[in-house]
Amino acid sequence: MSHPLDGITVIDLSQIYNGPYATYLMALAGARVIKIEPPGGESLRRRGVVGGAALPFAMLNGNKDSVVVDLKTPDGKQALRDLVKTADVLVENFAPGVMDRLELGYDALKTINPRLIYAASSGFGSDGPYRSYPAMDLTIQAMAGVMHTTGFADRPPVKAGPAVADFFAGTHLYGAIATALFERERTGAARRVEVAMQDAVYASLSSSLGMHWATQADHAPPPRTGNRHGGLAESPYNVYPTSDGYIAIICVGEIHWRALVTEMARPDLADDPRFATLAARVSHIDMVDELVSVWTMVQTKDALFGRLMAAKVPCAPVRTLDEVVNDPNMHARGALEWQDHPQLGRIVVQQSPLRFDGVPPLPLVPSRELGADTARVLGEFSVKSG
């Protein structure tokens, strides 16, 4: 069996995280992805001179051809037009209007190839009052409410550690492209699709938004809840100290609470009126957290994890990045793979989270040196278009 996107050609003009992640998922679904970079390389590649910043480029741009094209020159514009003539998808995440000013926007390119799906991603979209605002993950997190809901109530807001806005947008962009390809397959019609980073983040605020609407009567903004549930609707739900680190514990049902207090050797807490129901536990949330913390802090996180897993209480040790990189489950499933990268040495690279029954995951090919495929690819598509 072939991979789902075998035979699909993608022209990838995107940079940094959100567009490159969408096209990386496409590459690992079988598409041929041709990454177009300006002379000197895209922004993420240029970050490689600082510390370990070269690794993200390698993580997001394997399994792609590397082609250098200067879109500000007549020859560069013509090279892109030649590529577009037989391509299926073009992906870009420039600021709105940039491609139109280059005379390479959707209206110009669809006259060359009416079957082209043109996919764009930007911070705030192409048609709202924020369309001209510069956008990066940090600024989207600030504008979209992520920072306001992250951190502790008595401290300033903080950003989420992962680049959530970029990668949420990249995942949605992949979904939009796949949907448009399905529509084209069914009807023959191709279209432009768009994902704004701000839009992609909103639904993830659901727990905090629940508390926001619940507190509208007193007009008080909901507090940041630290490691507690964003809507303060679950207890216990927190990160608790151990003798060698921390463990996250959540009880989403009475069966979990009863199993936890049994492990704590405190069966009396199960029917204590202060803790007998979820609503009661939420009302006494500080007391619940104190009781659980006193119990967890004298045990190691791994021993405690083993005990609670056996009791079927949802929990997980708070792990370091080194532990995550070497995660035995992800390596056993092929979600992470060791790779001998020609520039970076031995690194760990992620497979696509998307699995397709009947076909094995594609081998992970290291990201290419800048422009390594320029002559071959441009020659091939010049012949095709000629």
Secondary structure as GFF3:
##gff-version 3
##sequence-region A 1 386
A	DSSP	beta_strand	9	12	.	.	.	ID=ss1
A	DSSP	alpha_helix	18	28	.	.	.	ID=ss2
A	DSSP	beta_strand	32	37	.	.	.	ID=ss3
A	DSSP	alpha_helix	43	46	.	.	.	ID=ss4
A	DSSP	three_ten_helix	47	49	.	.	.	ID=ss5
A	DSSP	alpha_helix	54	60	.	.	.	ID=ss6
A	DSSP	beta_strand	64	68	.	.	.	ID=ss7
A	DSSP	alpha_helix	74	84	.	.	.	ID=ss8
A	DSSP	beta_strand	89	92	.	.	.	ID=ss9
A	DSSP	alpha_helix	98	101	.	.	.	ID=ss10
A	DSSP	alpha_helix	106	112	.	.	.	ID=ss11
A	DSSP	beta_strand	117	122	.	.	.	ID=ss12
A	DSSP	alpha_helix	137	144	.	.	.	ID=ss13
A	DSSP	alpha_helix	164	187	.	.	.	ID=ss14
A	DSSP	beta_strand	192	196	.	.	.	ID=ss15
A	DSSP	alpha_helix	197	202	.	.	.	ID=ss16
A	DSSP	three_ten_helix	203	205	.	.	.	ID=ss17
A	DSSP	alpha_helix	206	214	.	.	.	ID=ss18
A	DSSP	three_ten_helix	216	218	.	.	.	ID=ss19
A	DSSP	beta_strand	237	242	.	.	.	ID=ss20
A	DSSP	beta_strand	245	250	.	.	.	ID=ss21
A	DSSP	alpha_helix	254	263	.	.	.	ID=ss22
A	DSSP	three_ten_helix	267	269	.	.	.	ID=ss23
A	DSSP	alpha_helix	278	283	.	.	.	ID=ss24
A	DSSP	alpha_helix	285	296	.	.	.	ID=ss25
A	DSSP	alpha_helix	301	310	.	.	.	ID=ss26
A	DSSP	beta_strand	315	317	.	.	.	ID=ss27
A	DSSP	alpha_helix	321	325	.	.	.	ID=ss28
A	DSSP	alpha_helix	328	332	.	.	.	ID=ss29
A	DSSP	beta_strand	336	341	.	.	.	ID=ss30
A	DSSP	beta_strand	345	350	.	.	.	ID=ss31
A	DSSP	alpha_helix	374	385	.	.	.	ID=ss32
###
